[in-house]
C-alpha cells in the first residue's frame, strides 16, 4: 500500500480532513449524503458534532503520528484453542467475547450482537488495512439466532458490511443504530430502527436508549461526521446494561448522569484500547485508567473491557490495555473480577449484583 492509499485508509478510520494528491484540504459539502434533519445541539445541518467537545484531528496530526515513534510489534497470529458454542437462549445475563467490539449479549431470551465484525480486515479494501490477529471467539456458524444488532457508528472496525450481509442472510436481525447509519447499511437489506441521542425504543423485555458518547464517524475522506455515533443503555428486569463502542473520556461526560437517568448499571461494556499516542487518540479513544474512572462515575456493578487485542489500530502492544486495566483497578482498590478484559471465546455469566 503506497503512502497516499495508507493515509486515505487511516483518514477513513479516524475521520480527519480530506487528502488529495498529498495535499490536505477541507471539503465543504452542501448537504449530508446520509441524513437530512433539523439542526440540534449536536447537528449543524450538515455534520454531527460533540457539544463542548474536541473536534476531530486533522491530516497534519495524522502525518505527525505516523512519522513519530513506531508502534509496538504485535504477533501476526494468536492461536485460539477453541471457540465458544453459546446456548440458543439464556434467561439471565451471559456475555461472550467475539473480538474487538463484538460481543454476544444473551439475556431474557434475547440474543444481541454489538458492532458485529467477522471479516479479516477492518478496512475499506480487502487487501490492506488493520488485520485481525486472532479468530472470532464464536464461529459464525455457531451463532445462536440473532434478534438484534446494536450498531454504534460507521467506522470500519464497527460497521462491517460483509458481516452484516451474512447476518441478514442467516438471521435477519433488527439493527438499532444512530441517525444516518441506516443509509450506509441500506445495501445489506437489514431492517433498521434509527435513534437520535435521547430517544428510545422497546425490544422484547428491554428499553433500548440511545445516549451520547464522544466520538465521530467516517467511511471515506469526505463524509466525516455525517452519520451519528452513540452508546446504548438497555434497561430491563435486573438492572441496566451499557454498551459503548468507542468514546473519548471527555471529562467524564459520557458517564456522569447514567446512574441518575437509568438506575443501577449491572454491566458496562467499555472500550479500553487504541489509545496510544494519547495526544492524538484521547479525544476519540479512552485509555484503561479513564475507563475505570468512568466505571466509578456511573457506579456500575461489573464491566467488560473490549476494543483491544484483535486488530492493531494504534501504537500500544497487543496486551498493554489488559495490563494497564489491571493496574488501574488496583490503584482504585477495585476487585479485578468486577472489570475484566475478555479474550475472544471467553464467556461471563454475570452475577445479579456486585
N, C-alpha and C positions, 0 to 999 in steps of 0.2 A: 504494500500500500504506500503510495507516494505521500509527500508531506501535505499536499493540498487535500487529498482524499482523507487522510487521517484527521486533519483539522475539521473538515466538514462533518465527519462521523462524530468527533468529540463535541463539536458545537451542537449537534442534534441531541446528544445525551445531556449536556449541561445547560443548554438553552441560552447561548450567547449570540452576539450580533453576527450579521451576515458576512461571509467570506466569499470573495470572488477574485480570481486571478492573483491571489496572495495579498489582496488589499482589504482592509476592514472598512465597512461602511454600514450605515443603518438604513433599512428599507422601511419606508412609511407606507403602510397599507391603507387603502380607502375603506376597506371592510374586513370583517373577520370571516374566514372561509368555513369555520366550524360552528359558530354560534352567533345568533342575531337576537339581542335582547336589550332591555333598558339599562342605562347607566346605574351603577350602585356604588356602595362604599368599597367594592373590590373589583369593579369592572368599569373601564373608562369609555366604553362604547366600541372599542376595538380589541383591547387586551385586558386580561385579568392582572391583578397585582396584589401584593401583600400589604394591607393597610399599616402604615407606620413602619413597615419592614424594609430591609435592604433589597435593592433591585438585583437582578442577575449580573454576574460579572461579564466583562466584555472580552473580545478576542485578544486584546493586548495582555490581559491577565492570563488567559488560557495559554498563550505563547510563552509567557514568563514561567508558568508552572511546568510546561512540557520541556523547557530548557533549564530547569532548576535541578535539584537533587533527584537522582534516579530512583524509581520505585523499587521497593523490595522485590526480590525474585520469588514468585510463587511456584509450587510444584506444577508440572504440566498436567499430571493426573493424580487424583487421590482415590484409592480403592474404596468402594462401598461394599462392605461384607455381604449385606443383604438388604433388600428393600422392605419397607413396611407393607403389610396387607391389611388395610383397615376393614373393620366391620361394616356391614351395609348401613346400619343406623346405630346411633348412640343416644341414650336417654338423657345423660347429664352433660358433661363437657369434656371432650377429648380433642387434643390438637396434635397433628402430625406434621413435622417439618418436611417439606419437599425440597426446598433450597431457595436461597436469596430471599425474596419477599413472598414466596409462595408457601402457604400453609393450608392444610385441610382442617377446617373447624367443623366438628360434629357435636351437635347439641340439640336436645329436644326433638330428635328425629329428623333434623335438617342438616344437610351437607353443604358447606360453603367453602369455596376456594378464594384465596386472596391473591390478586395480581398474578394469575397463572402463567408460568414460564417453563416450558419443557424443551425448548429449542436448544441447539448447541451454542448459539451466539446471541448476545443482546446487541443488535446492530441493524442499521437499515439495509445492509447487504449480507449475504450468506457466506461470503468468502473471507471476511475480515471483521475485526471488532472484538470486543470482550467475549472470551470463550469460556464456557463452564469447565471447571477442573474436576468436578465430581458429579456423578449421575444424579438424577432426581431421586429423592428419598422414597417416592412411590412410583412404580412403573405406571405409565399412562393406562395400560390395560387393566391394572389392579385398582383403579379408582372406583369407589362406590358411586351410586347415582348422584350426580352433582345437581343441586337445586338452584344455587345462587352463586354468582361471582361478584365479589367486591373489587372494583377496578378503580384504583386511587388516582391515577394520572397517566399521561400518554408517553412518558419516556420508554425507550425500547426494552429496558430491563424490567418493566412493569406491565406494559401493554405489548404482548407478543401475539401478533395477528395469526401466525401459523398455529399456535396452540389454541387460540380462541376458535379458529375454524374447526380444529379437531374436536373441541368440546361441543360445538354446535352439532356436528355430525353424530356424535355418540350420545350426548346427554341433553342437549337443547336447554341449557340453564338460562335463567334470567340474569342479566348483568345490571347491577346498580352502580352508577358512575356519576361523577360531577358533570356540569354543563359543558357541552361541546364534544366530549369524548365519544358520544353516541354517533356523531358524524364520522369520526375516524374509523370506527369499527363496523360501520354500516355494511361493508362488503362481506363480513362474516355471516350475515343473516341472523345474528343473535337478537333476541328480544332484549330491550333495554328499558330501564326506568332511570330518568335523569333528575338529579337533585342539585340545588344550589346550597351553599352554606346556610345552615339554619333550618333546612327542610328535612322532612322525614317521610318514611313510607312503612307500611306494615307488611311483613312477610312471615307467614306462619305465626309462631308464638312471639316473634321479635318485632320491635320497632327498630328500624334502621335509620339513624340520624346522620346527616352529612354535616361535618364540623370543620372549622378552619385548621390548617396547618401552614407552615412557612416553606413554600417550595415554588416550582413553576413547571411548565411542560413545553416540549417541542418534539416534532417528528422530523423537522428539517431545519434549514437555516433562515427561513423567512416567516415561520409560523409561531415564533416564541410567544408563549402565554396566551394563545388564542383558545385553548381549552383549559378549564379549571382543574385544579388539584384539590384534594380533600382527604381528611381522615373520616372514619366511620365509628360510631358508637352503636352497639346492639344492646338494647335493654330488653330483659326478659325475666322469667320467674326467679332466677337465682343470681341476681346482680348483673352488672353491665360488662360488656367486652369492648375494648378499644382496639382498632386496627389503624396504625399509621404506616403508610407505605414508605414515605420519605418526608423528612422535615428538618429544618434548622431549629435550634433551640429557641431562638427569637425571644430572649429574656424570659422564657418560661410561658409565653402567651398560649401555646397550644395546650397547656395543661392546667392553668390556674383555676378555671371555672368548671372543670369536668365533674368534680365531686358534687358541687352545689347544683349543677344542671341535671345530672343523671344519677346521683346517689353512688352507692358503693361500686367501685370498679373491681370486679372479681379478677379479670385478666386483661393485661395490656400487651399488645403485640407491637414492639417498638424497634425501629431501626437503630443499629449500633455501629454500622460500618461505612466505609467510603468517606472518611473524614480528614485524610492527610494528603496534602498540606492544609492545615486548618485556616490559614489566611485566605485560601481560595475556596474551601469547601464549607466553612462554618455556616454560611447563610442558607445552605441547602441540605446539609447532612450533619446532624448532631453526632458528637462522639459518645463513647460509652459513659463517661462521667456525667455528661449532660442528660443522657437517657436515665441514669439513676436519679438525677435531680428531678426530672420530670415524673418519675415513678413516685418519688416522695411528695411532690407537689399535689398530685391527684390522689394520693393515699391508696394506691392500688394494693390488692392482696398479693397478686402474682404478676409476673411479666415474662415474656419470651423475647430475647434479642434476635433479630433477623437482619437481613441485608448485609451479610458478611460471608466469606468463605466459599462462595460458589463461583463468582466471576470477579476478576480484578478490575476495578474501576479507577482506583487511586493508588497512593504510594505505600500505604501500610502493608505489612506482611499478612499472610493468609490468616494466621491465628491471633494476630495482635488485638483485634476487637474483643475476642473472648477473654484473653489475658487481662486486658485493660478493664473489662467489665468486672472481673473478679476482684481486682484491686480497688475499684471504685466502691463496690459493695462492702468490702472490708473497711474502707475508710469511713463509711457511713454506718457501720455496725448493723448492716442488713444481712440476714441469713442468705447464704448462697443459693439455697434451694428455692427461694422465693423469686429469683430473677435468673433465668437460665438462657444461655446462648446455645440453642439446639443445633445439632448437626443434622444433615439430611437423614431421614428414616427414623429419627428419634421421636418417640410418642410420649405425650404427657396427659395422663388422666388427671385433670385439675381438681384439687380438693375444693370443697364448698366454701371454705374460708381459710384465712391465714391463722 
